[in-house]
Amino acid sequence: MAARTKTSKDRPSYRCTECGWQTAKWLGRCPECQAWGTVEEYGAPAVRTTTPGRVTTSALPIGQVDGRQATARPTGVPELDRVLGGGLVPGAVVLVAGEPGVGKSTLLLDVAAKSASEEHKTLYITGEESASQVRLRADRIKAIDDHLYLAAETDLSAVLGHLDAVKPSLLILDSVQTVASPEIDGAPGGMAQVREVAGALIRASKERGMATLLVGHVTKDGAIAGPRLLEHLVDVVLHFEGDRHARLRLVRGVKNRYGTTDEVGCFELHDEGITGLADPSGLFLTRRAEPVPGTCLTVTLEGRRPLVAEVQALTVDSQIPSPRRTTSGLETSRVSMMLAVLEQRGRISALGKRDIYSATVGGVKLSEPAADLAVALALASAASDTPLPKNLVAIGEVGLAGEVRRVTGVQRRLSEAHRLGFTHALVPADPGRVPDGMKVLEVADMGEALRVLPRSRRREAPREAEDRR
């Protein structure tokens, strides 16, 4: 009797419980998501063939497709519309991610109330709070509207039932990790549950022409929690950023099928709710009658929006063998590079044995290289106890050789500084068109940039004073 050959249906198969990657043999580590001990046997799926079925809509030449159905509708929050590309497109699914307590629920509740109307109802589903808790927040931020419907649900079938009952134009789910489907095994927030919930809501949004806002959790590293597939399925991905101890909040577009991803929305979080900031530069400045040593202004680009920010530095004699290097709002590595450039190229030797503290004003984070020149000048001003000239902004990237390099958007940065009343600027060579009435000094290296410090008030470095003796 001939032995029965082993078919693919009889052979075992293995799948990663984290990302769903499949393989024919067991592995200790998933090569897709790099997780250990997540590959388990589950049995090979049967081979299936899909036969042609009845089409739902006929294919049309692209020129005959009605594009008016995808016209964006404003949300009532201009700063959010700026990031979305004009508003919410019917049928679009938006994923909003951010750290706990940053203000996601407050912003979306405000959006829900302002976008609700008799023709466009809004349904707010909360899975993390009770309906009464959300009502208290709505009273506090004045987000009460007769066409805003609220429900507390954690079951996917119940959420779909609310869609049939209310028939909203906008659905807000806070959050997608708290809703589960009874047909899928696993706890809420698991990979399979998040994929099933998101898939069901995306299908409902496309079929009904309903815009959907999904709130997503983030990991300790700030990345969106859950499978990466979720980011690929949705149409728009927004990151809600901000320091919990500061008022400023930024909404940054990471993915947008209906607009650009280089726009940033600025908001201010306060006791009465959250409001958009059309001109947020005032949060990052300290207006003084006279200049103070250790401060320098720069213009950073958040997306395409120029923002004037202030860099502050303080140097004191160190009481320990290893001096402190503390930063807030600045990258520690960039500050360390500027210290090395100042000591080697700028001949400022007083920084090596002193405690150095550097920070930004208003909680803004400066990570682009265009702020290097302002950081270096603030450190030099603090070391010499000499204030920089009043109404001066510094823009430019500083290299390890001490050269000042060009950066993008110099004309936009200068125009924003001129609009706020600044009259002098230090920039790299060839800045382009300069606003009328603004004096621009082009510098090629740190030696030329340091000449803006008045020599009469500079403190001598210890090494230089020793050489004179």
C-alpha positions as CSV (number, residue, x, y, z in Angstrom):
1,M,0.0,0.0,0.0
2,A,1.5,3.3,-1.1
3,A,2.2,5.8,1.6
4,R,0.0,8.9,1.6
5,T,2.0,12.0,0.6
6,K,1.9,14.9,3.0
7,T,-0.1,17.8,1.5
8,S,0.3,21.5,2.4
9,K,-3.0,21.2,4.3
10,D,-1.4,18.6,6.7
11,R,1.9,20.5,7.2
12,P,2.0,22.8,10.3
13,S,2.4,26.6,9.8
14,Y,3.6,29.2,12.2
15,R,2.5,32.8,12.7
16,C,3.8,35.7,14.8
17,T,1.2,36.9,17.4
18,E,2.6,40.4,17.3
19,C,2.6,41.3,13.6
20,G,0.9,38.4,11.9
21,W,4.0,37.3,9.9
22,Q,3.7,33.7,8.6
23,T,6.4,31.0,8.0
24,A,6.6,27.3,7.4
25,K,9.0,26.6,10.2
26,W,9.3,27.7,13.8
27,L,11.7,30.6,14.7
28,G,12.6,32.0,18.1
29,R,12.6,35.5,16.8
30,C,10.2,37.1,14.3
31,P,12.3,38.6,11.4
32,E,9.5,41.1,10.7
33,C,9.0,42.8,14.1
34,Q,12.1,41.5,15.8
35,A,10.0,40.2,18.8
36,W,11.2,37.1,20.7
37,G,9.0,34.1,21.5
38,T,6.0,35.3,19.5
39,V,6.0,32.7,16.7
40,E,3.4,30.0,17.4
41,E,2.0,27.1,15.4
42,Y,-1.6,27.5,14.2
43,G,-2.1,25.2,11.2
44,A,-1.7,26.1,7.6
45,P,-4.7,27.7,5.9
46,A,-6.6,25.9,3.2
47,V,-5.9,27.0,-0.3
48,R,-8.7,29.1,-1.6
49,T,-9.5,30.5,-5.0
50,T,-11.6,33.6,-5.5
51,T,-14.1,33.5,-8.4
52,P,-15.3,36.7,-10.1
53,G,-18.3,38.2,-8.4
54,R,-20.8,40.9,-9.0
55,V,-19.3,44.4,-9.0
56,T,-20.9,47.1,-6.8
57,T,-20.2,50.1,-9.0
58,S,-19.2,50.2,-12.6
59,A,-15.7,51.5,-13.6
60,L,-15.8,54.9,-15.2
61,P,-13.2,57.0,-17.0
62,I,-11.5,59.1,-14.4
63,G,-12.6,62.3,-16.0
64,Q,-16.3,61.3,-15.4
65,V,-15.8,60.6,-11.7
66,D,-17.6,63.2,-9.6
67,G,-14.9,64.8,-7.4
68,R,-17.4,67.1,-5.5
69,Q,-18.2,64.2,-3.1
70,A,-14.6,64.4,-1.8
71,T,-14.7,68.2,-1.0
72,A,-13.3,68.9,2.4
73,R,-15.7,70.3,5.0
74,P,-14.2,72.7,7.7
75,T,-14.2,71.4,11.2
76,G,-14.7,74.8,12.8
77,V,-11.1,74.8,14.2
78,P,-8.9,76.7,11.7
79,E,-5.6,75.3,13.1
80,L,-6.8,71.7,12.6
81,D,-8.1,72.5,9.1
82,R,-4.7,73.9,8.3
83,V,-3.1,70.5,9.0
84,L,-5.8,68.5,7.4
85,G,-5.6,70.5,4.2
86,G,-8.9,72.4,4.5
87,G,-11.0,70.2,6.6
88,L,-12.4,66.7,6.8
89,V,-13.2,64.8,3.6
90,P,-16.4,62.7,3.7
91,G,-15.3,59.1,4.1
92,A,-11.9,60.0,5.4
93,V,-10.4,58.1,8.4
94,V,-8.0,60.1,10.5
95,L,-5.8,58.6,13.2
96,V,-4.9,61.1,16.0
97,A,-2.0,59.9,18.3
98,G,-0.4,61.5,21.3
99,E,0.8,61.0,24.8
100,P,-1.6,60.6,27.7
101,G,-2.8,64.0,29.1
102,V,-1.6,66.0,26.1
103,G,-5.1,67.2,25.3
104,K,-6.4,64.8,22.5
105,S,-9.8,64.3,24.0
106,T,-10.2,68.0,24.7
107,L,-9.4,69.0,21.2
108,L,-11.6,66.4,19.6
109,L,-14.6,67.2,21.8
110,D,-14.2,70.8,20.8
111,V,-14.1,69.7,17.1
112,A,-17.2,67.5,17.7
113,A,-19.2,70.4,19.0
114,K,-18.1,73.0,16.4
115,S,-18.7,70.7,13.4
116,A,-22.1,69.5,14.6
117,S,-25.2,71.0,12.8
118,E,-28.7,69.9,11.8
119,E,-27.4,68.6,8.5
120,H,-24.2,67.1,9.8
121,K,-24.6,65.2,13.1
122,T,-21.6,64.2,15.2
123,L,-21.3,61.0,17.2
124,Y,-18.7,60.9,20.0
125,I,-18.0,57.4,21.3
126,T,-15.9,57.2,24.4
127,G,-14.4,53.9,25.6
128,E,-12.1,55.3,28.3
129,E,-14.5,57.4,30.3
130,S,-18.1,57.4,31.2
131,A,-20.6,59.6,29.4
132,S,-21.0,61.8,32.5
133,Q,-17.3,62.4,32.7
134,V,-17.2,63.6,29.1
135,R,-20.3,65.8,29.8
136,L,-18.3,67.5,32.6
137,R,-15.5,68.3,30.2
138,A,-17.9,69.5,27.6
139,D,-19.4,71.9,30.2
140,R,-16.0,73.2,31.1
141,I,-14.9,73.9,27.5
142,K,-18.4,75.0,26.4
143,A,-18.7,72.1,23.9
144,I,-22.5,71.6,24.1
145,D,-24.6,71.2,21.0
146,D,-28.0,69.6,20.3
147,H,-26.6,67.8,17.3
148,L,-23.7,66.3,19.2
149,Y,-24.5,62.7,20.3
150,L,-22.5,61.0,23.1
151,A,-22.2,57.3,24.0
152,A,-19.9,55.2,26.1
153,E,-19.3,51.9,24.4
154,T,-16.5,49.3,24.2
155,D,-18.3,46.7,22.0
156,L,-17.8,47.0,18.2
157,S,-21.3,45.8,17.4
158,A,-22.8,48.4,19.7
159,V,-20.7,51.1,18.0
160,L,-22.0,50.0,14.6
161,G,-25.6,50.0,16.0
162,H,-25.1,53.7,17.1
163,L,-24.1,54.5,13.5
164,D,-27.4,53.1,12.2
165,A,-29.4,55.0,14.8
166,V,-27.8,58.4,14.6
167,K,-26.5,58.4,11.0
168,P,-23.7,60.9,11.8
169,S,-21.5,62.8,9.3
170,L,-18.6,62.7,11.8
171,L,-17.6,59.8,14.1
172,I,-15.1,60.3,16.9
173,L,-13.8,57.2,18.7
174,D,-11.8,57.7,21.8
175,S,-9.9,55.4,21.6
176,V,-9.5,52.6,19.1
177,Q,-7.6,50.4,21.6
178,T,-10.6,50.3,24.0
179,V,-13.1,48.8,21.6
180,A,-13.2,45.1,21.0
181,S,-15.2,42.7,18.7
182,P,-16.8,39.7,20.3
183,E,-16.0,37.6,17.2
184,I,-12.3,38.0,17.6
185,D,-10.3,36.3,20.4
186,G,-8.0,38.5,22.6
187,A,-8.3,41.4,24.9
188,P,-9.1,45.0,23.7
189,G,-6.0,46.7,22.4
190,G,-4.4,43.5,21.0
191,M,-3.1,43.3,17.5
192,A,-6.1,41.3,16.2
193,Q,-8.7,43.4,18.0
194,V,-7.2,46.7,16.8
195,R,-7.0,45.4,13.2
196,E,-10.6,44.2,13.3
197,V,-12.1,47.3,14.9
198,A,-10.2,49.7,12.6
199,G,-11.1,47.6,9.5
200,A,-14.8,47.6,10.4
201,L,-14.9,51.4,11.0
202,I,-13.0,52.1,7.8
203,R,-15.5,50.1,5.8
204,A,-18.4,51.8,7.5
205,S,-16.9,55.2,6.8
206,K,-16.3,54.6,3.1
207,E,-19.8,53.1,2.6
208,R,-21.6,55.9,4.5
209,G,-19.4,58.8,3.4
210,M,-18.8,59.5,7.1
211,A,-15.6,61.2,8.3
212,T,-14.0,59.3,11.2
213,L,-11.5,60.4,13.8
214,L,-9.7,57.6,15.7
215,V,-7.7,58.3,18.8
216,G,-4.6,56.1,19.1
217,H,-2.3,55.4,22.0
218,V,1.5,55.8,21.8
219,T,4.4,53.8,23.1
220,K,7.1,55.1,25.5
221,D,9.2,56.0,22.4
222,G,6.3,58.2,21.1
223,A,5.4,55.9,18.2
224,I,1.8,54.9,17.6
225,A,0.9,51.7,19.5
226,G,-0.5,48.7,17.6
227,P,0.3,47.2,14.3
228,R,1.9,49.4,11.6
229,L,-0.9,48.2,9.3
230,L,-3.2,50.7,11.1
231,E,-1.2,53.6,9.8
232,H,-1.3,52.2,6.3
233,L,-5.1,51.7,6.4
234,V,-6.1,55.2,7.5
235,D,-6.1,58.2,5.2
236,V,-4.5,60.7,7.6
237,V,-2.1,60.3,10.6
238,L,-1.8,63.2,13.0
239,H,0.6,63.5,15.9
240,F,-0.4,65.6,18.9
241,E,2.7,66.9,20.6
242,G,3.5,69.1,23.6
243,D,5.1,69.2,27.0
244,R,2.5,68.5,29.7
245,H,3.9,71.3,31.8
246,A,3.7,73.9,29.0
247,R,0.7,75.5,27.3
248,L,1.8,75.0,23.7
249,R,0.5,72.0,21.8
250,L,1.4,71.1,18.2
251,V,-0.6,69.0,15.8
252,R,1.7,67.7,13.1
253,G,0.7,65.8,10.0
254,V,2.7,62.6,9.3
255,K,0.5,61.2,6.5
256,N,-2.2,62.9,4.5
257,R,-3.8,61.6,1.4
258,Y,-5.7,64.8,0.9
259,G,-3.1,67.5,1.5
260,T,0.5,68.2,2.4
261,T,2.3,66.9,5.5
262,D,4.4,70.0,6.1
263,E,1.8,72.0,7.9
264,V,1.7,72.4,11.7
265,G,-1.2,73.5,13.9
266,C,-0.5,75.4,17.1
267,F,-2.8,75.3,20.1
268,E,-2.8,76.7,23.6
269,L,-4.2,74.4,26.4
270,H,-5.7,76.2,29.4
271,D,-8.4,75.7,32.0
272,E,-11.2,76.7,29.7
273,G,-10.2,74.3,27.0
274,I,-8.0,74.5,24.0
275,T,-7.7,77.3,21.5
276,G,-5.9,77.7,18.2
277,L,-3.0,80.1,17.9
278,A,-2.8,81.9,14.6
279,D,0.3,83.8,15.7
280,P,2.1,81.6,18.4
281,S,5.5,83.4,18.3
282,G,4.6,85.5,21.4
283,L,4.7,82.3,23.5
284,F,8.4,81.8,22.8
285,L,9.7,85.3,23.5
286,T,10.5,87.3,26.6
287,R,10.1,91.0,26.0
288,R,12.6,93.1,27.9
289,A,13.5,96.8,27.9
290,E,17.2,96.0,27.8
291,P,19.0,92.9,26.5
292,V,20.3,90.3,28.9
293,P,23.5,88.3,28.6
294,G,23.0,84.7,27.5
295,T,19.9,85.2,25.3
296,C,19.6,85.0,21.5
297,L,16.6,84.9,19.2
298,T,16.2,82.6,16.2
299,V,13.5,81.7,13.7
300,T,12.6,78.1,13.3
301,L,10.4,76.4,10.8
302,E,7.6,74.1,12.0
303,G,6.4,72.7,8.8
304,R,6.1,75.7,6.6
305,R,5.3,78.1,9.5
306,P,8.1,80.3,10.8
307,L,8.2,80.8,14.5
308,V,10.5,83.2,16.4
309,A,12.0,81.5,19.4
310,E,14.3,82.5,22.2
311,V,17.4,80.5,23.3
312,Q,18.8,81.1,26.8
313,A,22.1,80.0,28.2
314,L,23.7,80.3,31.7
315,T,27.2,79.5,32.7
316,V,28.4,79.3,36.4
317,D,31.6,78.1,38.1
318,S,31.4,74.4,38.6
319,Q,31.8,72.9,42.1
320,I,32.4,69.3,40.9
321,P,35.2,67.8,38.8
322,S,32.8,67.0,35.9
323,P,30.8,70.2,35.0
324,R,27.1,69.8,34.4
325,R,25.5,70.1,30.9
326,T,21.8,70.6,31.2
327,T,19.4,71.3,28.3
328,S,15.7,71.9,28.0
329,G,14.0,72.1,24.6
330,L,17.4,71.7,22.8
331,E,19.2,68.5,21.6
332,T,22.0,67.8,24.0
333,S,24.3,66.6,21.2
334,R,23.8,69.8,19.2
335,V,24.6,71.9,22.3
336,S,27.8,69.8,23.0
337,M,28.9,70.4,19.4
338,M,28.4,74.2,19.7
339,L,30.5,74.1,22.9
340,A,33.3,72.3,21.1
341,V,33.2,74.7,18.2
342,L,33.2,77.8,20.4
343,E,36.2,76.4,22.4
344,Q,38.3,75.3,19.3
345,R,37.2,77.8,16.6
346,G,36.0,80.7,18.7
347,R,38.9,80.6,21.2
348,I,36.5,80.7,24.2
349,S,38.3,78.5,26.8
350,A,36.1,79.5,29.8
351,L,33.4,77.0,28.9
352,G,35.3,73.8,29.6
353,K,35.3,74.0,33.4
354,R,31.9,75.6,34.0
355,D,28.4,74.3,34.5
356,I,26.3,75.2,31.5
357,Y,22.5,75.3,31.3
358,S,20.7,76.0,28.0
359,A,16.9,76.1,27.4
360,T,14.2,77.5,25.2
361,V,11.3,79.7,26.2
362,G,7.7,78.6,26.2
363,G,8.3,74.8,25.9
364,V,9.2,74.9,22.1
365,K,11.6,72.2,21.0
366,L,14.4,73.3,18.6
367,S,15.8,70.4,16.7
368,E,16.7,71.8,13.3
369,P,20.3,72.8,12.5
370,A,19.1,76.4,11.7
371,A,19.2,77.2,15.4
372,D,22.9,76.3,15.8
373,L,24.1,79.9,15.3
374,A,21.6,81.2,18.0
375,V,22.7,78.5,20.5
376,A,26.4,79.3,19.9
377,L,25.9,83.0,20.3
378,A,23.8,82.5,23.5
379,L,26.6,80.4,25.0
380,A,29.2,82.9,24.0
381,S,27.2,85.8,25.4
382,A,26.7,83.9,28.7
383,A,30.4,83.1,28.9
384,S,31.5,86.7,28.4
385,D,28.6,88.2,30.4
386,T,27.9,90.4,27.4
387,P,24.4,90.9,26.0
388,L,23.8,90.7,22.2
389,P,22.5,93.8,20.4
390,K,18.8,94.4,20.8
391,N,16.3,93.3,18.1
392,L,18.8,90.8,16.7
393,V,18.0,87.3,15.3
394,A,20.5,84.7,14.3
395,I,19.8,82.0,11.7
396,G,22.3,79.4,10.4
397,E,23.8,76.0,10.7
398,V,27.3,75.8,12.3
399,G,29.7,73.1,11.1
400,L,32.5,71.5,13.0
401,A,35.0,73.6,11.1
402,G,33.3,76.7,12.4
403,E,31.7,77.7,9.1
404,V,28.1,79.0,9.0
405,R,26.1,77.1,6.4
406,R,22.9,78.1,4.6
407,V,19.5,76.7,5.7
408,T,16.2,76.5,3.9
409,G,13.5,79.2,4.0
410,V,15.8,82.1,5.0
411,Q,13.5,84.6,3.3
412,R,10.4,83.3,5.1
413,R,12.3,83.5,8.4
414,L,13.5,87.0,7.8
415,S,10.0,88.2,6.9
416,E,8.5,86.7,10.1
417,A,11.2,88.4,12.2
418,H,10.6,91.7,10.4
419,R,6.9,91.4,11.0
420,L,7.5,91.1,14.7
421,G,9.7,94.2,14.8
422,F,13.2,92.8,14.7
423,T,15.6,95.0,12.7
424,H,18.9,93.1,12.6
425,A,19.8,89.6,11.6
426,L,22.9,87.4,11.3
427,V,22.5,85.0,8.4
428,P,24.8,82.8,6.1
429,A,26.0,84.2,2.8
430,D,23.5,84.9,0.0
431,P,20.2,85.1,2.0
432,G,18.1,86.2,-0.9
433,R,15.6,89.1,-0.8
434,V,15.7,91.0,2.4
435,P,12.7,92.8,3.8
436,D,12.8,96.6,3.5
437,G,14.1,98.3,6.7
438,M,15.9,95.2,8.0
439,K,19.7,95.2,8.3
440,V,21.3,91.8,7.5
441,L,24.9,90.9,8.3
442,E,26.2,87.9,6.3
443,V,28.7,85.8,8.3
444,A,30.9,83.0,6.9
445,D,32.2,81.5,10.1
446,M,31.9,81.7,13.9
447,G,34.8,84.3,14.1
448,E,32.7,86.8,12.1
449,A,29.6,86.0,14.1
450,L,31.3,86.5,17.5
451,R,32.2,90.1,16.5
452,V,28.6,91.2,17.3
453,L,29.5,90.9,21.0
454,P,30.8,94.2,22.3
455,R,34.5,93.7,23.1
456,S,34.5,96.4,25.9
457,R,32.4,94.2,28.2
458,R,33.8,90.7,27.4
459,R,35.3,88.8,30.3
460,E,38.7,87.4,29.6
461,A,39.0,83.7,29.5
462,P,41.2,82.1,32.2
463,R,43.7,80.8,29.7
464,E,44.1,84.2,28.0
465,A,44.6,86.0,31.3
466,E,47.2,83.5,32.3
467,D,49.1,84.1,29.0
468,R,49.3,87.8,29.6
469,R,50.9,87.3,33.0
